[in-house]
Amino acid sequence: MQWTRREFLMGCSTAIAAMAAARIGHLAFAEPVQPQATNEIFVQIFLRGGCDGLSLLSPYDDSHYRTARGSLALPLSGANAPLRIDTYNPSYQTNSFGLNSKMPHLRDLYNSGHLAFIHACGLTDDTRSHFDAMDYIERGTPGNKTTSSGWITRHLQSQGGTSSLLPAVAANTATPASLLNYTAAVAMTSPSSFNVSTYWRYNRPEDNYPFLTTLREMYSRSAINPLAPAGRRVTQVIDLMRSMGSYNPSNYPSGTFGDALKTVAQLIKAEIGLQVATIDFGGWDTHEAQANSDGSGYLSDRLGILSQGLGAFYNDLANYHSRLTIVVLSEFGRRLGRNQSNGTDHGHGNVMMVLGGNVNGRKVYGTWPGLHPDQLDKRQDLQITTDFRQVLSEILIRRLGNPRLGTIFPGLGSYTPLGIVRGADLPPVLSAEEAGLANAEHRVFVPVIQQCR
C-alpha cells in the first residue's frame, strides 16, 4: 500500500487524538513509578439509575413496608416469595429479610460466607439527582462534584504508582468519574475490539495492519519524540489484547453486563497486573411498571441478571478469591412508597454488597433505622446509617494496603471499620497534609494534536 505524506500525517493525528481522547485516558505519563502496594484486585460494579435496595434485600414482613409498597411489596408466598437469609445482626432481628426471588446465586454466595450486605448505606448528601449523586460518590467528595480526580484515581496515585502495563480498566466505552484523570486507565468493551481508531484503509487486517506496524516502528526508534512513551504504550497494549484471543465461558448472562464481566475475568486471568476494574450496569431507574403484583416483572428480571452475572464471574475466578474484592453500589435507593405509575421515585438509603475470599460474609452490616414514618428520611425514604466511604475505607486499608484516607476521601474525618473484610488495620492517615500529598500532582506530558496542513 502506498501512502502520501499528507495521508500518513493525517492518519497519525487521527489515531493519536482518538487514543488520547478516549481509549487510554489522556495517554499522559507520570514520573517513573514503583510496584503496586499489594497484588489485590478490586472490582467496582456501579448500578446506574438508583437500584431499589428494598426490593433487592427486602424487609418483606415489615408492616410499614407492606403498607407503603402495596402491590409492589414482594409476595409472602408463591414462586416469587423472597429468599430468606439470616442477617446475624441484632439491629435487624425485628424484621425478616430476604433477597428477591430471582437472586439464588447471591443467596448461595451469601450462605457460603463470601458475600456481605450493608443496608441503610449510601451517600449522606441529600441530593436525589442521578448526576450529582453519581459524581459525589465516584469523586469521593459528597457535596462537591468539581473535584478534579476520582477516588480510585487518588487511591492508585497515592500508593506510589504501578509498574503494570494495564493497572486499571473500565469495561465500558469510557472511563467513569471514579477513574477521572487517571492517565493509565484503559476503557474497552472487550480485548478483541481494542484497536487504533483511524481510517479503515490505514489499518486493514488483510494488509497486516500497516498503520499500527508503522507506529510501532516509529515510536520504538524515537529517543526524543515526546509522543514516544504514549505511542509505545498504545502499541504494547494493542499487541497484548490481540494475543489474548476470544473468551466465551458459559453461565454468564447475555448482554452488555455479562460481556463486561467476561472482559474483566479474561484480563484478570491473563496475569498482566490488573489492579482495578470498573463495570457499569444501567437500567435501574424504575419510576414506572417496576413489578407485577405477583412479584415478577422488569425489576426482578434485572436483579436476576445481576445475580447470575455475579455468580458466574465469581465462580469463574475461583483461583483468585484470595486476592479479589468486589463492591456493588448504586447512587441512591428508591422511595419507600409506591407511586401512581406502579414504580418508585428517587430515594436515599440503599444496599451495598461486598464479595470476595476475604469477606466476613453471611452477615448484613450496619444499623437498621426502621421504616416507621418518624424513622424515615424526610418521612419518605430509608435513612442512611452507614456512609459508603466507611465501607470503601475498610477495603482500602485492610485489603488494598492503602491507609491514606485523607487523600482519597477528603473530609472523611474518621476510620470506623465494620469488620466486613479481613486484613491488617494500618494506622489511617486522615488528612492529605499528614500524608504529605495535599498539593501533590503527577507531572505529566499531555500531547496537543494540531491539524496537519
C-alpha positions as CSV (number, residue, x, y, z in Angstrom):
1,M,0.0,0.0,0.0
2,Q,1.3,3.4,-1.0
3,W,0.6,6.4,1.2
4,T,1.2,10.1,0.5
5,R,3.0,12.1,3.2
6,R,-0.2,14.1,3.8
7,E,-2.2,10.8,4.3
8,F,0.3,9.4,6.7
9,L,0.4,12.6,8.9
10,M,-3.3,12.9,8.9
11,G,-3.6,9.2,10.0
12,C,-1.1,9.8,12.8
13,S,-3.0,12.8,14.1
14,T,-6.3,10.9,13.8
15,A,-5.1,7.9,15.7
16,I,-3.2,9.7,18.4
17,A,-6.0,12.2,19.0
18,A,-8.6,9.4,19.2
19,M,-6.5,7.4,21.6
20,A,-5.7,10.4,23.8
21,A,-9.3,11.3,24.0
22,A,-10.9,8.1,25.0
23,R,-9.5,4.6,25.0
24,I,-6.3,5.1,27.0
25,G,-7.1,8.0,29.2
26,H,-5.1,11.0,28.0
27,L,-2.0,9.0,27.3
28,A,-0.2,11.1,29.8
29,F,2.6,9.5,31.8
30,A,3.8,10.4,35.2
31,E,7.4,10.1,36.5
32,P,8.8,6.6,36.8
33,V,6.6,4.6,39.1
34,Q,7.1,1.9,41.7
35,P,5.4,-1.5,42.0
36,Q,1.9,-1.6,43.5
37,A,1.5,-1.9,47.2
38,T,-0.3,-5.2,47.1
39,N,-1.3,-7.8,44.5
40,E,-5.0,-7.4,45.3
41,I,-7.7,-6.9,42.6
42,F,-10.5,-4.5,43.2
43,V,-13.7,-4.5,41.1
44,Q,-16.4,-1.8,41.3
45,I,-19.8,-2.5,39.8
46,F,-22.0,0.6,39.7
47,L,-25.7,0.1,39.3
48,R,-26.6,3.3,37.5
49,G,-30.1,4.7,37.8
50,G,-30.8,4.1,41.6
51,C,-31.4,0.4,42.3
52,D,-34.2,-0.3,44.6
53,G,-32.5,-1.8,47.6
54,L,-35.8,-2.5,49.3
55,S,-36.6,-5.0,46.5
56,L,-33.1,-6.4,46.3
57,L,-32.8,-7.1,50.1
58,S,-36.3,-6.7,51.4
59,P,-37.8,-6.3,54.9
60,Y,-40.7,-8.3,53.4
61,D,-42.7,-8.8,56.6
62,D,-42.4,-5.2,57.9
63,S,-45.9,-3.8,58.1
64,H,-44.8,-0.3,57.1
65,Y,-43.1,-1.7,54.1
66,R,-46.1,-3.7,53.0
67,T,-48.5,-0.8,53.5
68,A,-46.3,1.7,51.7
69,R,-45.4,-0.6,48.8
70,G,-48.9,-2.0,48.2
71,S,-48.8,-4.2,45.1
72,L,-45.1,-3.6,44.7
73,A,-44.3,-5.4,48.0
74,L,-42.7,-8.8,47.5
75,P,-45.2,-11.6,47.8
76,L,-45.1,-13.6,51.0
77,S,-45.7,-16.9,49.3
78,G,-45.5,-18.5,45.8
79,A,-42.8,-18.8,43.3
80,N,-41.7,-15.1,43.7
81,A,-41.5,-15.1,47.5
82,P,-38.3,-13.7,48.9
83,L,-35.3,-15.9,49.5
84,R,-35.0,-15.5,53.2
85,I,-31.5,-15.0,54.7
86,D,-30.2,-14.9,58.3
87,T,-28.8,-11.4,59.0
88,Y,-26.7,-12.3,62.1
89,N,-27.1,-8.6,63.2
90,P,-29.1,-7.7,66.4
91,S,-30.4,-4.5,64.9
92,Y,-32.1,-6.5,62.1
93,Q,-33.8,-9.1,64.2
94,T,-37.1,-7.3,64.5
95,N,-37.7,-8.0,60.8
96,S,-37.2,-10.8,58.4
97,F,-35.1,-10.0,55.4
98,G,-34.9,-11.8,52.0
99,L,-33.4,-11.5,48.6
100,N,-35.5,-11.1,45.6
101,S,-36.6,-14.5,44.3
102,K,-34.5,-14.1,41.1
103,M,-31.3,-13.9,43.1
104,P,-30.5,-17.5,44.1
105,H,-26.8,-17.1,43.0
106,L,-26.4,-14.3,45.6
107,R,-28.1,-16.3,48.3
108,D,-25.6,-19.2,47.6
109,L,-22.7,-16.8,47.8
110,Y,-24.1,-15.3,51.0
111,N,-24.6,-18.6,52.6
112,S,-21.1,-19.7,51.6
113,G,-19.7,-16.8,53.7
114,H,-18.2,-14.9,50.7
115,L,-20.9,-12.2,50.4
116,A,-21.9,-9.4,52.8
117,F,-24.6,-6.8,52.6
118,I,-24.6,-3.3,54.1
119,H,-28.2,-2.0,54.4
120,A,-29.3,1.6,55.0
121,C,-26.0,2.6,53.4
122,G,-25.0,5.3,50.9
123,L,-24.3,8.9,50.2
124,T,-25.0,11.2,53.1
125,D,-25.7,14.2,50.9
126,D,-29.4,14.8,50.5
127,T,-29.4,15.1,46.7
128,R,-31.9,13.0,44.7
129,S,-30.2,13.9,41.4
130,H,-28.7,11.0,39.5
131,F,-25.9,13.0,38.1
132,D,-25.0,14.8,41.3
133,A,-25.1,11.6,43.4
134,M,-23.0,9.6,41.0
135,D,-20.4,12.4,40.8
136,Y,-20.3,12.8,44.6
137,I,-19.8,9.0,45.1
138,E,-17.3,8.5,42.3
139,R,-15.2,11.5,43.1
140,G,-15.4,10.6,46.7
141,T,-16.3,14.1,47.8
142,P,-20.0,14.4,48.8
143,G,-21.4,17.8,48.1
144,N,-18.6,18.7,45.7
145,K,-18.7,17.5,42.1
146,T,-15.9,19.7,40.9
147,T,-13.1,17.6,42.4
148,S,-10.6,17.1,39.6
149,S,-10.0,13.3,40.2
150,G,-11.9,10.2,41.1
151,W,-11.5,8.4,44.4
152,I,-10.0,5.3,42.7
153,T,-7.6,7.6,40.9
154,R,-6.4,9.1,44.2
155,H,-6.0,5.6,45.6
156,L,-3.8,4.4,42.7
157,Q,-1.8,7.6,42.7
158,S,-1.3,7.8,46.5
159,Q,0.1,4.3,46.7
160,G,3.0,5.2,44.5
161,G,2.0,4.2,41.1
162,T,2.4,0.9,39.3
163,S,4.8,-0.9,37.0
164,S,1.9,-2.7,35.3
165,L,1.1,-2.1,31.6
166,L,-2.6,-2.2,32.4
167,P,-3.3,-1.3,36.0
168,A,-6.9,0.0,35.6
169,V,-9.6,-1.0,33.1
170,A,-13.1,0.3,32.6
171,A,-15.1,-2.4,30.9
172,N,-17.1,0.2,29.0
173,T,-16.7,2.6,26.2
174,A,-15.4,5.3,28.5
175,T,-13.8,5.6,31.9
176,P,-16.1,6.6,34.8
177,A,-15.6,9.5,37.2
178,S,-14.1,7.2,39.8
179,L,-11.1,7.0,37.4
180,L,-11.2,10.6,36.4
181,N,-7.7,11.9,35.5
182,Y,-6.0,8.5,36.0
183,T,-3.9,8.6,32.9
184,A,-3.1,4.9,32.8
185,A,-6.7,3.8,32.7
186,V,-8.0,2.0,29.6
187,A,-11.6,1.7,28.5
188,M,-12.6,-1.3,26.4
189,T,-15.6,-3.3,25.7
190,S,-13.5,-6.4,25.0
191,P,-9.8,-7.2,24.4
192,S,-10.6,-8.3,20.8
193,S,-12.2,-5.0,20.0
194,F,-9.4,-2.8,21.3
195,N,-7.6,-1.1,18.5
196,V,-6.3,2.1,17.0
197,S,-9.1,4.3,15.9
198,T,-8.3,5.5,12.4
199,Y,-9.5,5.5,8.9
200,W,-10.1,1.9,7.8
201,R,-7.8,1.9,4.8
202,Y,-4.8,2.6,7.0
203,N,-5.3,-0.4,9.3
204,R,-6.8,-3.3,7.4
205,P,-6.2,-6.7,8.8
206,E,-5.7,-8.2,5.3
207,D,-2.7,-5.9,5.0
208,N,-1.4,-6.9,8.4
209,Y,-2.4,-3.6,10.0
210,P,0.2,-1.5,8.2
211,F,-0.6,1.7,10.1
212,L,-0.1,0.1,13.5
213,T,3.1,-1.5,12.3
214,T,4.4,1.9,11.2
215,L,3.5,3.4,14.5
216,R,5.3,0.7,16.4
217,E,8.5,1.1,14.4
218,M,8.4,4.9,14.6
219,Y,8.0,5.1,18.4
220,S,10.4,2.2,19.1
221,R,13.2,4.1,17.3
222,S,12.5,7.6,18.8
223,A,14.6,8.8,21.7
224,I,13.5,12.4,21.8
225,N,10.0,12.4,20.4
226,P,7.7,13.5,23.3
227,L,4.9,11.3,22.0
228,A,7.1,8.2,22.0
229,P,6.2,6.9,25.6
230,A,2.4,7.2,24.8
231,G,2.8,5.7,21.4
232,R,4.8,2.7,22.7
233,R,2.3,2.0,25.4
234,V,-0.6,2.1,22.9
235,T,1.1,-0.4,20.6
236,Q,2.1,-2.6,23.5
237,V,-1.5,-2.7,24.9
238,I,-3.0,-3.4,21.5
239,D,-0.5,-6.2,20.9
240,L,-1.3,-7.7,24.3
241,M,-5.1,-7.5,23.6
242,R,-4.7,-9.2,20.2
243,S,-2.7,-12.1,21.8
244,M,-5.5,-12.9,24.2
245,G,-8.0,-14.3,21.7
246,S,-11.7,-14.8,22.3
247,Y,-13.2,-15.7,25.7
248,N,-16.6,-17.4,25.9
249,P,-17.1,-19.2,29.2
250,S,-20.6,-20.5,30.0
251,N,-23.1,-19.3,32.6
252,Y,-22.7,-15.6,32.1
253,P,-25.8,-13.7,31.2
254,S,-26.2,-12.4,27.7
255,G,-26.0,-8.7,27.1
256,T,-23.6,-5.9,27.9
257,F,-23.3,-6.6,31.6
258,G,-22.3,-10.2,31.0
259,D,-19.9,-9.1,28.3
260,A,-18.3,-6.6,30.7
261,L,-17.8,-9.2,33.4
262,K,-16.2,-11.6,30.9
263,T,-13.8,-8.9,29.8
264,V,-12.7,-8.3,33.3
265,A,-12.4,-12.0,34.1
266,Q,-10.3,-12.5,31.0
267,L,-7.9,-9.7,31.9
268,I,-7.5,-11.0,35.4
269,K,-6.7,-14.5,34.2
270,A,-4.2,-13.0,31.8
271,E,-2.0,-12.1,34.8
272,I,-1.0,-8.7,33.4
273,G,-1.0,-6.8,36.7
274,L,-4.6,-5.6,36.7
275,Q,-5.3,-3.8,40.0
276,V,-8.7,-2.1,39.4
277,A,-11.7,-2.7,37.1
278,T,-14.9,-0.8,36.9
279,I,-18.2,-2.0,35.4
280,D,-21.4,-0.1,34.8
281,F,-24.7,-1.8,34.8
282,G,-27.6,0.6,34.0
283,G,-31.4,0.5,33.8
284,W,-32.3,0.8,37.5
285,D,-34.5,4.0,37.3
286,T,-37.8,2.3,37.9
287,H,-40.3,5.1,38.0
288,E,-42.9,3.1,36.1
289,A,-44.0,-0.5,35.9
290,Q,-41.4,-1.7,38.3
291,A,-43.1,-5.1,39.0
292,N,-46.2,-7.1,38.7
293,S,-48.5,-7.9,41.6
294,D,-47.0,-11.4,41.8
295,G,-43.5,-10.1,42.2
296,S,-42.4,-10.7,38.6
297,G,-41.6,-8.1,36.0
298,Y,-38.9,-5.7,35.0
299,L,-37.0,-5.1,38.2
300,S,-36.9,-8.8,39.3
301,D,-35.6,-9.7,35.8
302,R,-32.9,-7.0,36.2
303,L,-32.0,-8.3,39.6
304,G,-31.8,-11.8,38.1
305,I,-29.3,-10.7,35.6
306,L,-27.2,-9.1,38.3
307,S,-27.3,-12.3,40.4
308,Q,-26.5,-14.6,37.5
309,G,-23.6,-12.3,36.4
310,L,-22.0,-12.0,39.8
311,G,-22.4,-15.8,40.4
312,A,-20.7,-16.6,37.1
313,F,-18.0,-14.1,37.5
314,Y,-17.1,-15.1,41.0
315,N,-17.1,-18.8,40.2
316,D,-15.1,-18.2,37.0
317,L,-12.4,-16.6,39.2
318,A,-12.2,-19.3,41.8
319,N,-8.4,-19.3,41.7
320,Y,-8.3,-15.6,42.6
321,H,-10.7,-15.4,45.5
322,S,-7.9,-14.7,48.0
323,R,-6.9,-11.6,46.0
324,L,-10.3,-10.4,44.8
325,T,-12.7,-7.9,46.4
326,I,-15.9,-6.9,44.5
327,V,-18.1,-3.9,45.6
328,V,-21.6,-3.3,44.2
329,L,-23.2,0.0,44.8
330,S,-25.7,2.5,43.3
331,E,-26.1,6.3,43.6
332,F,-29.2,6.0,45.9
333,G,-32.1,3.8,46.7
334,R,-35.8,4.2,45.9
335,R,-38.6,5.8,48.0
336,L,-40.4,3.5,50.4
337,G,-43.8,4.3,49.0
338,R,-45.2,3.2,45.6
339,N,-46.0,6.0,43.1
340,Q,-49.1,6.3,40.9
341,S,-47.2,4.7,37.9
342,N,-46.6,1.5,39.8
343,G,-43.0,2.4,40.4
344,T,-40.8,4.1,42.9
345,D,-39.1,7.5,42.8
346,H,-35.7,8.6,43.8
347,G,-34.9,7.8,47.5
348,H,-32.0,7.8,49.9
349,G,-30.6,4.8,51.8
350,N,-29.7,1.7,49.9
351,V,-27.8,-1.6,49.9
352,M,-24.1,-2.1,49.2
353,M,-22.6,-5.6,48.5
354,V,-19.0,-6.8,49.2
355,L,-18.0,-10.1,47.7
356,G,-14.6,-11.8,48.0
357,G,-12.5,-14.5,49.5
358,N,-11.5,-12.3,52.5
359,V,-15.0,-11.0,53.2
360,N,-16.6,-11.8,56.5
361,G,-19.8,-12.8,54.8
362,R,-23.1,-14.3,55.7
363,K,-24.0,-11.1,57.6
364,V,-25.9,-7.9,57.0
365,Y,-23.8,-5.0,58.4
366,G,-24.9,-1.6,59.6
367,T,-27.8,-0.4,61.7
368,W,-31.3,-0.8,60.6
369,P,-33.1,2.5,61.2
370,G,-36.7,1.2,60.8
371,L,-39.5,2.2,58.4
372,H,-42.0,3.9,60.6
373,P,-42.7,7.4,59.2
374,D,-40.9,9.0,62.1
375,Q,-37.8,6.9,61.3
376,L,-37.6,7.8,57.6
377,D,-35.5,10.5,56.0
378,K,-37.9,13.3,55.1
379,R,-40.6,10.9,56.3
380,Q,-40.4,9.1,53.0
381,D,-37.0,7.4,52.4
382,L,-34.9,4.8,54.1
383,Q,-32.4,6.6,56.3
384,I,-28.6,6.2,55.8
385,T,-26.8,4.9,58.9
386,T,-23.6,3.9,57.2
387,D,-21.6,6.3,54.9
388,F,-20.5,4.5,51.7
389,R,-17.0,5.8,52.3
390,Q,-16.9,3.8,55.6
391,V,-17.2,0.6,53.6
392,L,-14.7,1.6,51.0
393,S,-12.2,2.9,53.6
394,E,-12.1,-0.5,55.3
395,I,-11.4,-2.2,51.9
396,L,-8.7,0.3,51.1
397,I,-6.9,-0.3,54.4
398,R,-7.4,-4.0,55.1
399,R,-7.3,-5.3,51.5
400,L,-5.6,-2.8,49.3
401,G,-3.0,-1.7,51.8
402,N,-3.6,2.0,51.4
403,P,-4.2,4.0,54.7
404,R,-4.2,7.5,53.0
405,L,-7.9,8.1,53.6
406,G,-7.5,11.9,53.9
407,T,-6.2,12.0,50.3
408,I,-8.6,9.5,48.9
409,F,-11.7,10.8,50.8
410,P,-11.0,14.4,51.8
411,G,-13.1,15.4,54.8
412,L,-13.9,11.9,55.9
413,G,-12.6,12.6,59.4
414,S,-12.5,9.1,60.9
415,Y,-11.9,5.5,60.3
416,T,-14.6,3.2,61.7
417,P,-14.4,-0.3,60.2
418,L,-17.4,-2.5,60.5
419,G,-15.5,-5.8,60.2
420,I,-16.7,-6.5,56.6
421,V,-13.3,-7.7,55.4
422,R,-10.3,-9.4,56.9
423,G,-6.8,-7.8,56.9
424,A,-4.4,-5.6,58.9
425,D,-5.7,-2.3,60.2
426,L,-2.9,0.0,59.1
427,P,-2.9,3.4,61.0
428,P,-5.2,5.6,59.0
429,V,-3.8,8.8,57.6
430,L,-6.8,11.1,57.8
431,S,-5.6,14.3,56.2
432,A,-3.8,15.0,53.0
433,E,-1.4,17.3,54.8
434,E,-0.4,14.5,57.1
435,A,0.2,12.3,54.1
436,G,2.4,15.0,52.5
437,L,0.2,14.8,49.4
438,A,-2.0,17.9,49.9
439,N,-0.6,19.6,46.8
440,A,1.0,16.6,45.1
441,E,0.3,16.3,41.4
442,H,1.7,13.9,38.9
443,R,4.0,15.6,36.4
444,V,2.6,14.6,33.1
445,F,3.0,15.4,29.4
446,V,-0.2,15.7,27.5
447,P,0.3,15.8,23.8
448,V,-1.5,18.6,21.9
449,I,-2.6,17.5,18.4
450,Q,-2.8,20.1,15.7
451,Q,-4.2,19.6,12.3
452,C,-1.6,18.8,9.7
453,R,-1.6,21.1,6.7
